[in-house]
Amino acid sequence: MQLLAQMAYYPGVSASEEIRHAKERERYPERKHTKAELRRIESDLRKIYQYGDERELMQFLRGIGVMDESPRFAEVVKVFQSLRRAKL
């Protein structure tokens, strides 16, 4: 499912709107996600869990603003790894 990693975060949104969203997130990093964004994030995470791999998860996390240095990043990757081991 390499397609997920290559898709833009907002697949139904034009490039100019995506740039506007990114600029807005840079200006207001503490801004919370809307319910629609949260549903989209949850759907994408389900697809990654079901069909993807660890690398796709990392790319997704970077796409939503969770950086490699963040403790949350490491925690999410660890949980993903343990869930994948339990699934096999």
PyMOL Python script that loads the backbone (N, CA, C, O; Angstrom):
from pymol import cmd

cmd.read_pdbstr("""\
ATOM      1  N   MET A   1       0.836  -1.197   0.000  1.00  0.00           N
ATOM      2  CA  MET A   1       0.000   0.000   0.000  1.00  0.00           C
ATOM      3  C   MET A   1       0.870   1.246   0.000  1.00  0.00           C
ATOM      4  O   MET A   1       0.675   2.154   0.808  1.00  0.00           O
ATOM      5  N   GLN A   2       1.824   1.280  -0.907  1.00  0.00           N
ATOM      6  CA  GLN A   2       2.709   2.423  -1.021  1.00  0.00           C
ATOM      7  C   GLN A   2       1.957   3.666  -1.473  1.00  0.00           C
ATOM      8  O   GLN A   2       2.449   4.783  -1.312  1.00  0.00           O
ATOM      9  N   LEU A   3       0.790   3.483  -2.026  1.00  0.00           N
ATOM     10  CA  LEU A   3      -0.002   4.607  -2.497  1.00  0.00           C
ATOM     11  C   LEU A   3      -0.342   5.559  -1.360  1.00  0.00           C
ATOM     12  O   LEU A   3      -0.340   6.774  -1.556  1.00  0.00           O
ATOM     13  N   LEU A   4      -0.633   5.030  -0.174  1.00  0.00           N
ATOM     14  CA  LEU A   4      -0.955   5.886   0.961  1.00  0.00           C
ATOM     15  C   LEU A   4       0.179   6.842   1.278  1.00  0.00           C
ATOM     16  O   LEU A   4      -0.057   8.008   1.591  1.00  0.00           O
ATOM     17  N   ALA A   5       1.401   6.358   1.199  1.00  0.00           N
ATOM     18  CA  ALA A   5       2.550   7.192   1.525  1.00  0.00           C
ATOM     19  C   ALA A   5       2.747   8.290   0.486  1.00  0.00           C
ATOM     20  O   ALA A   5       3.279   9.351   0.812  1.00  0.00           O
ATOM     21  N   GLN A   6       2.332   8.059  -0.747  1.00  0.00           N
ATOM     22  CA  GLN A   6       2.543   9.037  -1.800  1.00  0.00           C
ATOM     23  C   GLN A   6       1.399  10.040  -1.898  1.00  0.00           C
ATOM     24  O   GLN A   6       1.563  11.098  -2.505  1.00  0.00           O
ATOM     25  N   MET A   7       0.259   9.732  -1.320  1.00  0.00           N
ATOM     26  CA  MET A   7      -0.887  10.624  -1.394  1.00  0.00           C
ATOM     27  C   MET A   7      -0.671  11.835  -0.506  1.00  0.00           C
ATOM     28  O   MET A   7      -0.003  11.747   0.524  1.00  0.00           O
ATOM     29  N   ALA A   8      -1.227  12.949  -0.900  1.00  0.00           N
ATOM     30  CA  ALA A   8      -1.200  14.130  -0.043  1.00  0.00           C
ATOM     31  C   ALA A   8      -2.065  13.852   1.175  1.00  0.00           C
ATOM     32  O   ALA A   8      -2.935  12.981   1.137  1.00  0.00           O
ATOM     33  N   TYR A   9      -1.833  14.580   2.243  1.00  0.00           N
ATOM     34  CA  TYR A   9      -2.595  14.326   3.465  1.00  0.00           C
ATOM     35  C   TYR A   9      -4.086  14.547   3.250  1.00  0.00           C
ATOM     36  O   TYR A   9      -4.903  13.768   3.741  1.00  0.00           O
ATOM     37  N   TYR A  10      -4.447  15.590   2.528  1.00  0.00           N
ATOM     38  CA  TYR A  10      -5.848  15.853   2.229  1.00  0.00           C
ATOM     39  C   TYR A  10      -6.106  15.482   0.776  1.00  0.00           C
ATOM     40  O   TYR A  10      -5.976  16.335  -0.101  1.00  0.00           O
ATOM     41  N   PRO A  11      -6.473  14.220   0.494  1.00  0.00           N
ATOM     42  CA  PRO A  11      -6.590  13.779  -0.891  1.00  0.00           C
ATOM     43  C   PRO A  11      -7.645  14.515  -1.709  1.00  0.00           C
ATOM     44  O   PRO A  11      -7.486  14.642  -2.923  1.00  0.00           O
ATOM     45  N   GLY A  12      -8.710  15.001  -1.089  1.00  0.00           N
ATOM     46  CA  GLY A  12      -9.766  15.678  -1.838  1.00  0.00           C
ATOM     47  C   GLY A  12      -9.590  17.182  -1.924  1.00  0.00           C
ATOM     48  O   GLY A  12     -10.464  17.878  -2.440  1.00  0.00           O
ATOM     49  N   VAL A  13      -8.472  17.696  -1.426  1.00  0.00           N
ATOM     50  CA  VAL A  13      -8.256  19.136  -1.344  1.00  0.00           C
ATOM     51  C   VAL A  13      -7.239  19.554  -2.401  1.00  0.00           C
ATOM     52  O   VAL A  13      -6.259  18.849  -2.642  1.00  0.00           O
ATOM     53  N   SER A  14      -7.475  20.695  -3.025  1.00  0.00           N
ATOM     54  CA  SER A  14      -6.549  21.171  -4.057  1.00  0.00           C
ATOM     55  C   SER A  14      -5.213  21.570  -3.429  1.00  0.00           C
ATOM     56  O   SER A  14      -5.112  21.739  -2.214  1.00  0.00           O
ATOM     57  N   ALA A  15      -4.204  21.715  -4.264  1.00  0.00           N
ATOM     58  CA  ALA A  15      -2.866  22.049  -3.786  1.00  0.00           C
ATOM     59  C   ALA A  15      -2.846  23.406  -3.090  1.00  0.00           C
ATOM     60  O   ALA A  15      -2.172  23.562  -2.072  1.00  0.00           O
ATOM     61  N   SER A  16      -3.567  24.386  -3.618  1.00  0.00           N
ATOM     62  CA  SER A  16      -3.569  25.712  -2.998  1.00  0.00           C
ATOM     63  C   SER A  16      -4.227  25.674  -1.619  1.00  0.00           C
ATOM     64  O   SER A  16      -3.769  26.342  -0.692  1.00  0.00           O
ATOM     65  N   GLU A  17      -5.295  24.898  -1.484  1.00  0.00           N
ATOM     66  CA  GLU A  17      -5.945  24.765  -0.179  1.00  0.00           C
ATOM     67  C   GLU A  17      -5.041  24.034   0.803  1.00  0.00           C
ATOM     68  O   GLU A  17      -4.996  24.379   1.983  1.00  0.00           O
ATOM     69  N   GLU A  18      -4.323  23.027   0.321  1.00  0.00           N
ATOM     70  CA  GLU A  18      -3.409  22.291   1.182  1.00  0.00           C
ATOM     71  C   GLU A  18      -2.290  23.204   1.680  1.00  0.00           C
ATOM     72  O   GLU A  18      -1.891  23.117   2.842  1.00  0.00           O
ATOM     73  N   ILE A  19      -1.785  24.076   0.813  1.00  0.00           N
ATOM     74  CA  ILE A  19      -0.752  25.039   1.209  1.00  0.00           C
ATOM     75  C   ILE A  19      -1.318  25.997   2.249  1.00  0.00           C
ATOM     76  O   ILE A  19      -0.645  26.326   3.226  1.00  0.00           O
ATOM     77  N   ARG A  20      -2.550  26.443   2.042  1.00  0.00           N
ATOM     78  CA  ARG A  20      -3.187  27.342   3.001  1.00  0.00           C
ATOM     79  C   ARG A  20      -3.339  26.666   4.362  1.00  0.00           C
ATOM     80  O   ARG A  20      -3.094  27.289   5.395  1.00  0.00           O
ATOM     81  N   HIS A  21      -3.748  25.381   4.368  1.00  0.00           N
ATOM     82  CA  HIS A  21      -3.865  24.633   5.626  1.00  0.00           C
ATOM     83  C   HIS A  21      -2.513  24.524   6.317  1.00  0.00           C
ATOM     84  O   HIS A  21      -2.420  24.686   7.533  1.00  0.00           O
ATOM     85  N   ALA A  22      -1.460  24.248   5.542  1.00  0.00           N
ATOM     86  CA  ALA A  22      -0.125  24.106   6.126  1.00  0.00           C
ATOM     87  C   ALA A  22       0.343  25.416   6.737  1.00  0.00           C
ATOM     88  O   ALA A  22       0.907  25.422   7.831  1.00  0.00           O
ATOM     89  N   LYS A  23       0.116  26.526   6.044  1.00  0.00           N
ATOM     90  CA  LYS A  23       0.511  27.830   6.573  1.00  0.00           C
ATOM     91  C   LYS A  23      -0.257  28.145   7.858  1.00  0.00           C
ATOM     92  O   LYS A  23       0.304  28.689   8.810  1.00  0.00           O
ATOM     93  N   GLU A  24      -1.523  27.803   7.872  1.00  0.00           N
ATOM     94  CA  GLU A  24      -2.345  28.052   9.058  1.00  0.00           C
ATOM     95  C   GLU A  24      -1.841  27.231  10.246  1.00  0.00           C
ATOM     96  O   GLU A  24      -1.790  27.725  11.373  1.00  0.00           O
ATOM     97  N   ARG A  25      -1.471  25.974   9.986  1.00  0.00           N
ATOM     98  CA  ARG A  25      -0.935  25.136  11.069  1.00  0.00           C
ATOM     99  C   ARG A  25       0.390  25.668  11.582  1.00  0.00           C
ATOM    100  O   ARG A  25       0.680  25.547  12.772  1.00  0.00           O
ATOM    101  N   GLU A  26       1.208  26.260  10.705  1.00  0.00           N
ATOM    102  CA  GLU A  26       2.468  26.853  11.142  1.00  0.00           C
ATOM    103  C   GLU A  26       2.214  28.073  12.014  1.00  0.00           C
ATOM    104  O   GLU A  26       2.907  28.278  13.011  1.00  0.00           O
ATOM    105  N   ARG A  27       1.232  28.882  11.651  1.00  0.00           N
ATOM    106  CA  ARG A  27       0.920  30.080  12.429  1.00  0.00           C
ATOM    107  C   ARG A  27       0.310  29.734  13.781  1.00  0.00           C
ATOM    108  O   ARG A  27       0.590  30.395  14.781  1.00  0.00           O
ATOM    109  N   TYR A  28      -0.510  28.716  13.809  1.00  0.00           N
ATOM    110  CA  TYR A  28      -1.220  28.338  15.030  1.00  0.00           C
ATOM    111  C   TYR A  28      -0.971  26.865  15.334  1.00  0.00           C
ATOM    112  O   TYR A  28      -1.869  26.044  15.147  1.00  0.00           O
ATOM    113  N   PRO A  29       0.232  26.507  15.802  1.00  0.00           N
ATOM    114  CA  PRO A  29       0.540  25.089  16.017  1.00  0.00           C
ATOM    115  C   PRO A  29      -0.307  24.434  17.099  1.00  0.00           C
ATOM    116  O   PRO A  29      -0.478  23.215  17.096  1.00  0.00           O
ATOM    117  N   GLU A  30      -0.834  25.222  18.017  1.00  0.00           N
ATOM    118  CA  GLU A  30      -1.640  24.636  19.086  1.00  0.00           C
ATOM    119  C   GLU A  30      -3.090  24.427  18.670  1.00  0.00           C
ATOM    120  O   GLU A  30      -3.887  23.902  19.448  1.00  0.00           O
ATOM    121  N   ARG A  31      -3.438  24.829  17.459  1.00  0.00           N
ATOM    122  CA  ARG A  31      -4.800  24.699  16.962  1.00  0.00           C
ATOM    123  C   ARG A  31      -5.230  23.241  16.950  1.00  0.00           C
ATOM    124  O   ARG A  31      -4.474  22.364  16.530  1.00  0.00           O
ATOM    125  N   LYS A  32      -6.415  22.995  17.401  1.00  0.00           N
ATOM    126  CA  LYS A  32      -6.950  21.635  17.412  1.00  0.00           C
ATOM    127  C   LYS A  32      -7.539  21.302  16.047  1.00  0.00           C
ATOM    128  O   LYS A  32      -7.915  22.188  15.280  1.00  0.00           O
ATOM    129  N   HIS A  33      -7.610  20.021  15.764  1.00  0.00           N
ATOM    130  CA  HIS A  33      -8.188  19.568  14.496  1.00  0.00           C
ATOM    131  C   HIS A  33      -9.702  19.649  14.554  1.00  0.00           C
ATOM    132  O   HIS A  33     -10.307  19.495  15.615  1.00  0.00           O
ATOM    133  N   THR A  34     -10.301  19.891  13.407  1.00  0.00           N
ATOM    134  CA  THR A  34     -11.753  19.871  13.328  1.00  0.00           C
ATOM    135  C   THR A  34     -12.215  18.411  13.365  1.00  0.00           C
ATOM    136  O   THR A  34     -11.405  17.495  13.227  1.00  0.00           O
ATOM    137  N   LYS A  35     -13.500  18.207  13.548  1.00  0.00           N
ATOM    138  CA  LYS A  35     -14.032  16.845  13.584  1.00  0.00           C
ATOM    139  C   LYS A  35     -13.832  16.138  12.254  1.00  0.00           C
ATOM    140  O   LYS A  35     -13.558  14.939  12.226  1.00  0.00           O
ATOM    141  N   ALA A  36     -13.965  16.862  11.162  1.00  0.00           N
ATOM    142  CA  ALA A  36     -13.761  16.261   9.838  1.00  0.00           C
ATOM    143  C   ALA A  36     -12.301  15.828   9.678  1.00  0.00           C
ATOM    144  O   ALA A  36     -12.026  14.746   9.161  1.00  0.00           O
ATOM    145  N   GLU A  37     -11.372  16.672  10.123  1.00  0.00           N
ATOM    146  CA  GLU A  37      -9.956  16.309  10.043  1.00  0.00           C
ATOM    147  C   GLU A  37      -9.656  15.091  10.906  1.00  0.00           C
ATOM    148  O   GLU A  37      -8.898  14.212  10.498  1.00  0.00           O
ATOM    149  N   LEU A  38     -10.245  15.036  12.091  1.00  0.00           N
ATOM    150  CA  LEU A  38     -10.033  13.886  12.977  1.00  0.00           C
ATOM    151  C   LEU A  38     -10.574  12.600  12.361  1.00  0.00           C
ATOM    152  O   LEU A  38      -9.946  11.547  12.473  1.00  0.00           O
ATOM    153  N   ARG A  39     -11.739  12.679  11.710  1.00  0.00           N
ATOM    154  CA  ARG A  39     -12.285  11.498  11.039  1.00  0.00           C
ATOM    155  C   ARG A  39     -11.362  11.046   9.917  1.00  0.00           C
ATOM    156  O   ARG A  39     -11.154   9.847   9.732  1.00  0.00           O
ATOM    157  N   ARG A  40     -10.808  11.994   9.167  1.00  0.00           N
ATOM    158  CA  ARG A  40      -9.886  11.678   8.083  1.00  0.00           C
ATOM    159  C   ARG A  40      -8.608  11.040   8.628  1.00  0.00           C
ATOM    160  O   ARG A  40      -8.101  10.071   8.064  1.00  0.00           O
ATOM    161  N   ILE A  41      -8.096  11.586   9.718  1.00  0.00           N
ATOM    162  CA  ILE A  41      -6.891  11.040  10.342  1.00  0.00           C
ATOM    163  C   ILE A  41      -7.153   9.612  10.813  1.00  0.00           C
ATOM    164  O   ILE A  41      -6.342   8.715  10.585  1.00  0.00           O
ATOM    165  N   GLU A  42      -8.289   9.412  11.470  1.00  0.00           N
ATOM    166  CA  GLU A  42      -8.632   8.079  11.967  1.00  0.00           C
ATOM    167  C   GLU A  42      -8.773   7.078  10.819  1.00  0.00           C
ATOM    168  O   GLU A  42      -8.308   5.943  10.920  1.00  0.00           O
ATOM    169  N   SER A  43      -9.405   7.497   9.747  1.00  0.00           N
ATOM    170  CA  SER A  43      -9.561   6.618   8.581  1.00  0.00           C
ATOM    171  C   SER A  43      -8.204   6.262   7.984  1.00  0.00           C
ATOM    172  O   SER A  43      -7.954   5.103   7.651  1.00  0.00           O
ATOM    173  N   ASP A  44      -7.329   7.257   7.847  1.00  0.00           N
ATOM    174  CA  ASP A  44      -5.993   7.006   7.301  1.00  0.00           C
ATOM    175  C   ASP A  44      -5.201   6.070   8.198  1.00  0.00           C
ATOM    176  O   ASP A  44      -4.496   5.192   7.702  1.00  0.00           O
ATOM    177  N   LEU A  45      -5.306   6.242   9.505  1.00  0.00           N
ATOM    178  CA  LEU A  45      -4.589   5.360  10.434  1.00  0.00           C
ATOM    179  C   LEU A  45      -5.095   3.924  10.347  1.00  0.00           C
ATOM    180  O   LEU A  45      -4.313   2.977  10.427  1.00  0.00           O
ATOM    181  N   ARG A  46      -6.397   3.770  10.184  1.00  0.00           N
ATOM    182  CA  ARG A  46      -6.947   2.415  10.020  1.00  0.00           C
ATOM    183  C   ARG A  46      -6.381   1.742   8.781  1.00  0.00           C
ATOM    184  O   ARG A  46      -6.020   0.566   8.818  1.00  0.00           O
ATOM    185  N   LYS A  47      -6.302   2.492   7.673  1.00  0.00           N
ATOM    186  CA  LYS A  47      -5.759   1.937   6.433  1.00  0.00           C
ATOM    187  C   LYS A  47      -4.297   1.574   6.594  1.00  0.00           C
ATOM    188  O   LYS A  47      -3.858   0.523   6.128  1.00  0.00           O
ATOM    189  N   ILE A  48      -3.544   2.439   7.251  1.00  0.00           N
ATOM    190  CA  ILE A  48      -2.120   2.156   7.466  1.00  0.00           C
ATOM    191  C   ILE A  48      -1.962   0.927   8.338  1.00  0.00           C
ATOM    192  O   ILE A  48      -1.118   0.077   8.056  1.00  0.00           O
ATOM    193  N   TYR A  49      -2.757   0.816   9.391  1.00  0.00           N
ATOM    194  CA  TYR A  49      -2.672  -0.348  10.274  1.00  0.00           C
ATOM    195  C   TYR A  49      -3.026  -1.625   9.528  1.00  0.00           C
ATOM    196  O   TYR A  49      -2.379  -2.657   9.704  1.00  0.00           O
ATOM    197  N   GLN A  50      -4.049  -1.549   8.697  1.00  0.00           N
ATOM    198  CA  GLN A  50      -4.524  -2.740   8.002  1.00  0.00           C
ATOM    199  C   GLN A  50      -3.608  -3.146   6.854  1.00  0.00           C
ATOM    200  O   GLN A  50      -3.328  -4.333   6.691  1.00  0.00           O
ATOM    201  N   TYR A  51      -3.135  -2.196   6.056  1.00  0.00           N
ATOM    202  CA  TYR A  51      -2.401  -2.523   4.841  1.00  0.00           C
ATOM    203  C   TYR A  51      -0.962  -2.011   4.804  1.00  0.00           C
ATOM    204  O   TYR A  51      -0.155  -2.493   4.009  1.00  0.00           O
ATOM    205  N   GLY A  52      -0.640  -1.053   5.644  1.00  0.00           N
ATOM    206  CA  GLY A  52       0.642  -0.366   5.537  1.00  0.00           C
ATOM    207  C   GLY A  52       1.739  -0.991   6.370  1.00  0.00           C
ATOM    208  O   GLY A  52       1.592  -2.069   6.946  1.00  0.00           O
ATOM    209  N   ASP A  53       2.840  -0.272   6.408  1.00  0.00           N
ATOM    210  CA  ASP A  53       3.972  -0.714   7.206  1.00  0.00           C
ATOM    211  C   ASP A  53       4.452   0.446   8.082  1.00  0.00           C
ATOM    212  O   ASP A  53       3.869   1.530   8.079  1.00  0.00           O
ATOM    213  N   GLU A  54       5.508   0.194   8.815  1.00  0.00           N
ATOM    214  CA  GLU A  54       6.014   1.169   9.775  1.00  0.00           C
ATOM    215  C   GLU A  54       6.470   2.460   9.080  1.00  0.00           C
ATOM    216  O   GLU A  54       6.263   3.556   9.601  1.00  0.00           O
ATOM    217  N   ARG A  55       7.079   2.324   7.923  1.00  0.00           N
ATOM    218  CA  ARG A  55       7.566   3.501   7.199  1.00  0.00           C
ATOM    219  C   ARG A  55       6.410   4.419   6.794  1.00  0.00           C
ATOM    220  O   ARG A  55       6.522   5.640   6.894  1.00  0.00           O
ATOM    221  N   GLU A  56       5.314   3.839   6.344  1.00  0.00           N
ATOM    222  CA  GLU A  56       4.150   4.642   5.975  1.00  0.00           C
ATOM    223  C   GLU A  56       3.577   5.365   7.185  1.00  0.00           C
ATOM    224  O   GLU A  56       3.153   6.517   7.084  1.00  0.00           O
ATOM    225  N   LEU A  57       3.565   4.688   8.330  1.00  0.00           N
ATOM    226  CA  LEU A  57       3.087   5.324   9.550  1.00  0.00           C
ATOM    227  C   LEU A  57       3.961   6.530   9.893  1.00  0.00           C
ATOM    228  O   LEU A  57       3.449   7.594  10.240  1.00  0.00           O
ATOM    229  N   MET A  58       5.270   6.360   9.796  1.00  0.00           N
ATOM    230  CA  MET A  58       6.184   7.464  10.110  1.00  0.00           C
ATOM    231  C   MET A  58       5.964   8.643   9.168  1.00  0.00           C
ATOM    232  O   MET A  58       5.968   9.792   9.610  1.00  0.00           O
ATOM    233  N   GLN A  59       5.774   8.380   7.886  1.00  0.00           N
ATOM    234  CA  GLN A  59       5.514   9.447   6.923  1.00  0.00           C
ATOM    235  C   GLN A  59       4.191  10.144   7.237  1.00  0.00           C
ATOM    236  O   GLN A  59       4.085  11.366   7.125  1.00  0.00           O
ATOM    237  N   PHE A  60       3.203   9.375   7.623  1.00  0.00           N
ATOM    238  CA  PHE A  60       1.912   9.944   7.985  1.00  0.00           C
ATOM    239  C   PHE A  60       2.051  10.857   9.201  1.00  0.00           C
ATOM    240  O   PHE A  60       1.517  11.966   9.213  1.00  0.00           O
ATOM    241  N   LEU A  61       2.773  10.388  10.226  1.00  0.00           N
ATOM    242  CA  LEU A  61       2.955  11.198  11.431  1.00  0.00           C
ATOM    243  C   LEU A  61       3.667  12.503  11.116  1.00  0.00           C
ATOM    244  O   LEU A  61       3.299  13.557  11.634  1.00  0.00           O
ATOM    245  N   ARG A  62       4.678  12.433  10.274  1.00  0.00           N
ATOM    246  CA  ARG A  62       5.372  13.668   9.875  1.00  0.00           C
ATOM    247  C   ARG A  62       4.421  14.594   9.129  1.00  0.00           C
ATOM    248  O   ARG A  62       4.491  15.814   9.277  1.00  0.00           O
ATOM    249  N   GLY A  63       3.534  14.015   8.331  1.00  0.00           N
ATOM    250  CA  GLY A  63       2.577  14.804   7.556  1.00  0.00           C
ATOM    251  C   GLY A  63       1.581  15.551   8.407  1.00  0.00           C
ATOM    252  O   GLY A  63       1.114  16.621   8.017  1.00  0.00           O
ATOM    253  N   ILE A  64       1.245  15.006   9.573  1.00  0.00           N
ATOM    254  CA  ILE A  64       0.290  15.699  10.440  1.00  0.00           C
ATOM    255  C   ILE A  64       0.988  16.535  11.499  1.00  0.00           C
ATOM    256  O   ILE A  64       0.340  17.103  12.377  1.00  0.00           O
ATOM    257  N   GLY A  65       2.326  16.609  11.414  1.00  0.00           N
ATOM    258  CA  GLY A  65       3.053  17.525  12.294  1.00  0.00           C
ATOM    259  C   GLY A  65       3.720  16.909  13.498  1.00  0.00           C
ATOM    260  O   GLY A  65       4.251  17.644  14.331  1.00  0.00           O
ATOM    261  N   VAL A  66       3.721  15.595  13.633  1.00  0.00           N
ATOM    262  CA  VAL A  66       4.411  14.943  14.745  1.00  0.00           C
ATOM    263  C   VAL A  66       5.833  14.641  14.268  1.00  0.00           C
ATOM    264  O   VAL A  66       6.039  13.773  13.419  1.00  0.00           O
ATOM    265  N   MET A  67       6.803  15.359  14.817  1.00  0.00           N
ATOM    266  CA  MET A  67       8.184  15.245  14.354  1.00  0.00           C
ATOM    267  C   MET A  67       8.915  14.079  15.019  1.00  0.00           C
ATOM    268  O   MET A  67       8.519  13.605  16.083  1.00  0.00           O
ATOM    269  N   ASP A  68       9.986  13.628  14.371  1.00  0.00           N
ATOM    270  CA  ASP A  68      10.770  12.478  14.838  1.00  0.00           C
ATOM    271  C   ASP A  68      11.282  12.657  16.264  1.00  0.00           C
ATOM    272  O   ASP A  68      11.377  11.682  17.009  1.00  0.00           O
ATOM    273  N   GLU A  69      11.611  13.879  16.649  1.00  0.00           N
ATOM    274  CA  GLU A  69      12.189  14.139  17.963  1.00  0.00           C
ATOM    275  C   GLU A  69      11.147  14.096  19.085  1.00  0.00           C
ATOM    276  O   GLU A  69      11.499  14.041  20.264  1.00  0.00           O
ATOM    277  N   SER A  70       9.894  14.120  18.720  1.00  0.00           N
ATOM    278  CA  SER A  70       8.814  14.155  19.707  1.00  0.00           C
ATOM    279  C   SER A  70       8.672  12.818  20.425  1.00  0.00           C
ATOM    280  O   SER A  70       8.753  11.768  19.788  1.00  0.00           O
ATOM    281  N   PRO A  71       8.461  12.839  21.745  1.00  0.00           N
ATOM    282  CA  PRO A  71       8.211  11.583  22.469  1.00  0.00           C
ATOM    283  C   PRO A  71       6.949  10.869  21.971  1.00  0.00           C
ATOM    284  O   PRO A  71       6.866   9.641  22.006  1.00  0.00           O
ATOM    285  N   ARG A  72       5.977  11.645  21.511  1.00  0.00           N
ATOM    286  CA  ARG A  72       4.740  11.042  20.982  1.00  0.00           C
ATOM    287  C   ARG A  72       5.023  10.205  19.743  1.00  0.00           C
ATOM    288  O   ARG A  72       4.411   9.156  19.544  1.00  0.00           O
ATOM    289  N   PHE A  73       5.955  10.672  18.907  1.00  0.00           N
ATOM    290  CA  PHE A  73       6.317   9.953  17.687  1.00  0.00           C
ATOM    291  C   PHE A  73       6.821   8.557  18.038  1.00  0.00           C
ATOM    292  O   PHE A  73       6.359   7.559  17.485  1.00  0.00           O
ATOM    293  N   ALA A  74       7.776   8.505  18.967  1.00  0.00           N
ATOM    294  CA  ALA A  74       8.346   7.217  19.370  1.00  0.00           C
ATOM    295  C   ALA A  74       7.289   6.327  20.009  1.00  0.00           C
ATOM    296  O   ALA A  74       7.268   5.117  19.784  1.00  0.00           O
ATOM    297  N   GLU A  75       6.424   6.922  20.797  1.00  0.00           N
ATOM    298  CA  GLU A  75       5.382   6.147  21.477  1.00  0.00           C
ATOM    299  C   GLU A  75       4.407   5.533  20.475  1.00  0.00           C
ATOM    300  O   GLU A  75       4.035   4.366  20.606  1.00  0.00           O
ATOM    301  N   VAL A  76       3.993   6.309  19.481  1.00  0.00           N
ATOM    302  CA  VAL A  76       3.043   5.809  18.478  1.00  0.00           C
ATOM    303  C   VAL A  76       3.677   4.689  17.660  1.00  0.00           C
ATOM    304  O   VAL A  76       3.028   3.682  17.377  1.00  0.00           O
ATOM    305  N   VAL A  77       4.943   4.860  17.279  1.00  0.00           N
ATOM    306  CA  VAL A  77       5.623   3.829  16.497  1.00  0.00           C
ATOM    307  C   VAL A  77       5.753   2.545  17.315  1.00  0.00           C
ATOM    308  O   VAL A  77       5.567   1.449  16.786  1.00  0.00           O
ATOM    309  N   LYS A  78       6.075   2.679  18.611  1.00  0.00           N
ATOM    310  CA  LYS A  78       6.188   1.500  19.478  1.00  0.00           C
ATOM    311  C   LYS A  78       4.861   0.760  19.593  1.00  0.00           C
ATOM    312  O   LYS A  78       4.821  -0.468  19.518  1.00  0.00           O
ATOM    313  N   VAL A  79       3.781   1.504  19.774  1.00  0.00           N
ATOM    314  CA  VAL A  79       2.453   0.891  19.868  1.00  0.00           C
ATOM    315  C   VAL A  79       2.104   0.197  18.557  1.00  0.00           C
ATOM    316  O   VAL A  79       1.567  -0.911  18.562  1.00  0.00           O
ATOM    317  N   PHE A  80       2.408   0.844  17.440  1.00  0.00           N
ATOM    318  CA  PHE A  80       2.144   0.250  16.130  1.00  0.00           C
ATOM    319  C   PHE A  80       2.901  -1.062  15.982  1.00  0.00           C
ATOM    320  O   PHE A  80       2.337  -2.053  15.520  1.00  0.00           O
ATOM    321  N   GLN A  81       4.176  -1.078  16.369  1.00  0.00           N
ATOM    322  CA  GLN A  81       4.987  -2.296  16.268  1.00  0.00           C
ATOM    323  C   GLN A  81       4.406  -3.408  17.121  1.00  0.00           C
ATOM    324  O   GLN A  81       4.323  -4.551  16.671  1.00  0.00           O
ATOM    325  N   SER A  82       4.001  -3.093  18.352  1.00  0.00           N
ATOM    326  CA  SER A  82       3.454  -4.126  19.231  1.00  0.00           C
ATOM    327  C   SER A  82       2.108  -4.642  18.715  1.00  0.00           C
ATOM    328  O   SER A  82       1.820  -5.834  18.823  1.00  0.00           O
ATOM    329  N   LEU A  83       1.284  -3.750  18.155  1.00  0.00           N
ATOM    330  CA  LEU A  83       0.014  -4.190  17.594  1.00  0.00           C
ATOM    331  C   LEU A  83       0.224  -5.081  16.372  1.00  0.00           C
ATOM    332  O   LEU A  83      -0.495  -6.061  16.178  1.00  0.00           O
ATOM    333  N   ARG A  84       1.205  -4.737  15.558  1.00  0.00           N
ATOM    334  CA  ARG A  84       1.494  -5.561  14.376  1.00  0.00           C
ATOM    335  C   ARG A  84       2.009  -6.941  14.778  1.00  0.00           C
ATOM    336  O   ARG A  84       1.650  -7.940  14.155  1.00  0.00           O
ATOM    337  N   ARG A  85       2.849  -7.005  15.816  1.00  0.00           N
ATOM    338  CA  ARG A  85       3.348  -8.315  16.292  1.00  0.00           C
ATOM    339  C   ARG A  85       2.187  -9.144  16.820  1.00  0.00           C
ATOM    340  O   ARG A  85       2.128 -10.349  16.573  1.00  0.00           O
ATOM    341  N   ALA A  86       1.273  -8.526  17.535  1.00  0.00           N
ATOM    342  CA  ALA A  86       0.130  -9.252  18.089  1.00  0.00           C
ATOM    343  C   ALA A  86      -0.806  -9.723  16.969  1.00  0.00           C
ATOM    344  O   ALA A  86      -1.460 -10.759  17.093  1.00  0.00           O
ATOM    345  N   LYS A  87      -0.862  -8.963  15.892  1.00  0.00           N
ATOM    346  CA  LYS A  87      -1.741  -9.294  14.772  1.00  0.00           C
ATOM    347  C   LYS A  87      -1.240 -10.513  14.011  1.00  0.00           C
ATOM    348  O   LYS A  87      -2.037 -11.294  13.491  1.00  0.00           O
ATOM    349  N   LEU A  88       0.093 -10.679  13.942  1.00  0.00           N
ATOM    350  CA  LEU A  88       0.674 -11.798  13.192  1.00  0.00           C
ATOM    351  C   LEU A  88       0.529 -13.024  13.997  1.00  0.00           C
ATOM    352  O   LEU A  88       0.948 -14.099  13.566  1.00  0.00           O
TER     353      LEU A  88
END
""", "prot")
cmd.dss("prot")
cmd.show_as("cartoon", "prot")
cmd.util.cbc("prot")
cmd.orient("prot")
